[in-house]
């Protein structure tokens, strides 16, 4: 909800905040706004990350902070937010990184981590397919790796924090970026074998 509500006929409007500023921007960028709230490049970065600009009369950090908290939607998950559970399956730790290029001619790297959860039914379907095809454990690991490579950004919610400085240059950009996901195939193997050893030892024997 955004905007104001009236509390009584002649009362002052009550400001309704949609979020906190640290749920929209990473802390290094918040510090940058505090240092240069009037800077057109900084305001361009606000535009590139929120799709809108604060009104021209909002020229102090507190005014911009109020505008962000009244009008923007949170994007950064709080550090203590609960992670999704894998149910009867298991989860793989993923490390995310990306470089964002904005229309204000800047680039900044970000990184974060999250768990890629696999439900038991999802894992068992891959195991049964490998048994039917007589392709073994490596085939299941390959399929899980393929799922991670293609669906990690859709299924996970990494809390990406900026690292390093914002770099300003004249490269051609149009609010683009690139991202990558790193994980351990050894961990995939260990989680898969542990899951089967504990819950489905018969399937493990058939698979190996």
C-alpha positions as CSV (number, residue, x, y, z in Angstrom):
1,X,0.0,0.0,0.0
2,X,1.3,3.5,-0.7
3,X,0.3,7.1,-0.2
4,X,-1.5,8.6,2.8
5,X,-4.5,7.8,4.9
6,X,-6.6,10.3,6.9
7,X,-7.0,9.4,10.6
8,X,-10.2,11.4,11.5
9,X,-11.8,14.2,9.6
10,X,-9.3,17.0,10.3
11,X,-6.3,14.9,11.3
12,X,-2.9,15.0,9.6
13,X,-2.4,12.4,6.9
14,X,-0.7,9.2,8.0
15,X,2.2,8.1,5.8
16,X,2.0,4.4,4.8
17,X,5.4,2.9,3.9
18,X,5.6,0.0,1.5
19,X,9.1,-1.0,2.5
20,X,12.4,0.0,4.0
21,X,15.1,1.5,1.8
22,X,17.5,-1.3,2.6
23,X,14.9,-3.7,1.1
24,X,15.2,-1.8,-2.2
25,X,18.9,-0.9,-2.4
26,X,22.1,-2.6,-1.2
27,X,23.9,-0.8,1.6
28,X,26.8,0.6,-0.6
29,X,24.3,2.3,-2.9
30,X,22.4,3.7,0.0
31,X,25.7,5.2,1.2
32,X,26.2,6.6,-2.3
33,X,22.8,8.3,-2.2
34,X,23.7,9.8,1.2
35,X,26.9,11.2,-0.2
36,X,25.5,12.7,-3.4
37,X,21.7,12.9,-3.3
38,X,21.6,15.6,-6.0
39,X,24.1,14.0,-8.3
40,X,22.4,13.3,-11.7
41,X,24.4,10.0,-12.1
42,X,23.2,8.8,-8.7
43,X,19.6,9.8,-9.6
44,X,20.1,8.0,-12.9
45,X,21.0,4.9,-10.9
46,X,17.9,5.2,-8.8
47,X,15.9,5.3,-12.1
48,X,17.7,2.3,-13.5
49,X,17.0,0.2,-10.4
50,X,13.4,1.3,-9.6
51,X,12.1,2.4,-13.0
52,X,11.2,5.8,-11.7
53,X,12.8,9.0,-10.4
54,X,12.2,11.0,-7.2
55,X,10.5,14.3,-7.7
56,X,13.0,17.2,-8.4
57,X,12.2,18.8,-5.1
58,X,13.4,15.8,-3.2
59,X,17.1,16.8,-2.9
60,X,18.2,15.4,0.5
61,X,18.9,11.9,1.5
62,X,16.0,11.9,3.9
63,X,13.6,13.1,1.3
64,X,14.8,10.4,-1.2
65,X,14.6,7.8,1.5
66,X,11.0,8.8,2.3
67,X,10.1,8.6,-1.4
68,X,11.7,5.2,-1.8
69,X,9.9,3.8,1.2
70,X,6.5,5.2,0.1
71,X,6.6,4.3,-3.6
72,X,9.1,1.5,-4.3
73,X,8.7,-2.3,-4.0
74,X,11.3,-4.2,-2.0
75,X,13.7,-6.3,-4.0
76,X,16.3,-7.4,-1.4
77,X,15.4,-10.2,0.9
78,X,16.2,-9.5,4.6
79,X,19.2,-11.5,5.8
80,X,17.1,-13.3,8.4
81,X,14.3,-14.3,6.0
82,X,13.5,-18.0,6.2
83,X,14.7,-20.1,3.3
84,X,12.4,-22.4,1.4
85,X,12.5,-26.0,2.7
86,X,13.4,-29.0,0.5
87,X,10.6,-31.1,2.0
88,X,11.7,-34.7,1.8
89,X,14.3,-33.9,-0.8
90,X,17.6,-32.0,-0.4
91,X,19.1,-28.6,-1.2
92,X,22.3,-27.5,-3.0
93,X,24.2,-24.4,-2.0
94,X,24.5,-22.0,-5.0
95,X,26.7,-18.9,-5.2
96,X,25.3,-16.2,-7.5
97,X,27.1,-13.3,-9.2
98,X,26.2,-10.8,-11.8
99,X,27.4,-7.5,-13.3
100,X,24.7,-4.9,-14.0
101,X,25.2,-2.3,-16.8
102,X,22.9,0.7,-16.6
103,X,21.8,3.4,-18.9
104,X,23.8,5.9,-16.7
105,X,27.0,4.3,-18.0
106,X,28.0,2.3,-15.0
107,X,28.7,-1.2,-14.0
108,X,28.7,-2.9,-10.6
109,X,29.3,-6.5,-9.5
110,X,27.0,-8.3,-7.1
111,X,27.1,-11.6,-5.4
112,X,25.0,-13.7,-3.0
113,X,24.0,-17.3,-2.2
114,X,20.9,-19.4,-1.8
115,X,19.8,-23.0,-1.6
116,X,18.4,-24.8,-4.7
117,X,15.8,-27.1,-3.4
118,X,14.8,-30.4,-5.0
119,X,11.7,-32.2,-3.8
120,X,11.8,-35.9,-3.2
121,X,9.4,-36.6,-6.1
122,X,11.6,-34.6,-8.4
123,X,14.7,-36.5,-7.4
124,X,13.0,-39.9,-7.6
125,X,11.8,-39.2,-11.1
126,X,15.4,-38.5,-12.2
127,X,16.6,-41.7,-10.4
128,X,13.9,-43.9,-12.0
129,X,14.7,-42.5,-15.4
130,X,18.4,-43.3,-14.9
131,X,17.6,-46.8,-13.7
132,X,15.3,-47.4,-16.7
133,X,18.0,-46.2,-19.1
134,X,20.8,-47.9,-17.2
135,X,22.8,-44.7,-17.1
136,X,23.8,-44.6,-13.5
137,X,24.5,-42.0,-10.8
138,X,26.4,-39.7,-13.2
139,X,23.3,-39.3,-15.4
140,X,21.2,-38.1,-12.4
141,X,24.0,-35.7,-11.3
142,X,24.1,-34.3,-14.9
143,X,20.3,-33.8,-14.9
144,X,20.4,-32.0,-11.5
145,X,23.2,-29.8,-12.8
146,X,21.2,-29.1,-15.9
147,X,18.2,-28.0,-13.7
148,X,20.5,-25.7,-11.7
149,X,22.0,-24.2,-14.8
150,X,18.7,-23.4,-16.4
151,X,16.4,-22.7,-13.4
152,X,18.6,-21.3,-10.6
153,X,17.7,-17.6,-11.1
154,X,13.9,-18.4,-11.3
155,X,13.8,-20.8,-8.4
156,X,16.1,-19.1,-6.0
157,X,16.1,-15.7,-4.3
158,X,19.8,-14.7,-3.7
159,X,20.3,-11.6,-1.6
160,X,22.8,-10.0,-4.0
161,X,25.1,-7.4,-2.3
162,X,27.2,-5.0,-4.3
163,X,30.9,-5.5,-4.1
164,X,33.6,-3.1,-5.2
165,X,32.9,0.4,-6.5
166,X,30.5,1.6,-9.1
167,X,32.5,2.1,-12.3
168,X,31.5,4.8,-14.6
169,X,32.5,4.8,-18.3
170,X,31.3,5.3,-21.8
171,X,30.4,1.7,-22.7
172,X,27.2,1.1,-24.6
173,X,24.5,-0.1,-22.3
174,X,20.8,-0.4,-22.1
175,X,20.0,-1.6,-18.6
176,X,21.6,-5.0,-19.3
177,X,23.7,-7.4,-17.3
178,X,25.1,-10.8,-17.0
179,X,24.9,-13.4,-14.3
180,X,26.5,-16.7,-13.3
181,X,25.9,-19.5,-10.8
182,X,28.6,-21.6,-9.1
183,X,28.1,-24.8,-7.2
184,X,29.9,-28.0,-6.3
185,X,29.1,-31.2,-8.3
186,X,30.8,-33.0,-5.4
187,X,28.1,-31.6,-3.1
188,X,25.4,-32.6,-5.6
189,X,26.8,-36.2,-5.6
190,X,27.0,-36.3,-1.8
191,X,23.5,-34.9,-1.2
192,X,22.0,-37.3,-3.8
193,X,23.7,-40.4,-2.4
194,X,22.9,-39.4,1.1
195,X,19.3,-38.9,0.2
196,X,19.1,-42.3,-1.4
197,X,21.1,-44.1,1.2
198,X,18.8,-42.8,4.0
199,X,15.4,-43.0,2.3
200,X,15.6,-45.3,-0.7
201,X,18.5,-47.8,-0.3
202,X,16.9,-50.2,-2.8
203,X,16.9,-47.6,-5.5
204,X,20.5,-46.7,-4.7
205,X,21.5,-50.3,-5.2
206,X,19.7,-50.4,-8.5
207,X,21.3,-47.1,-9.6
208,X,24.8,-48.2,-8.8
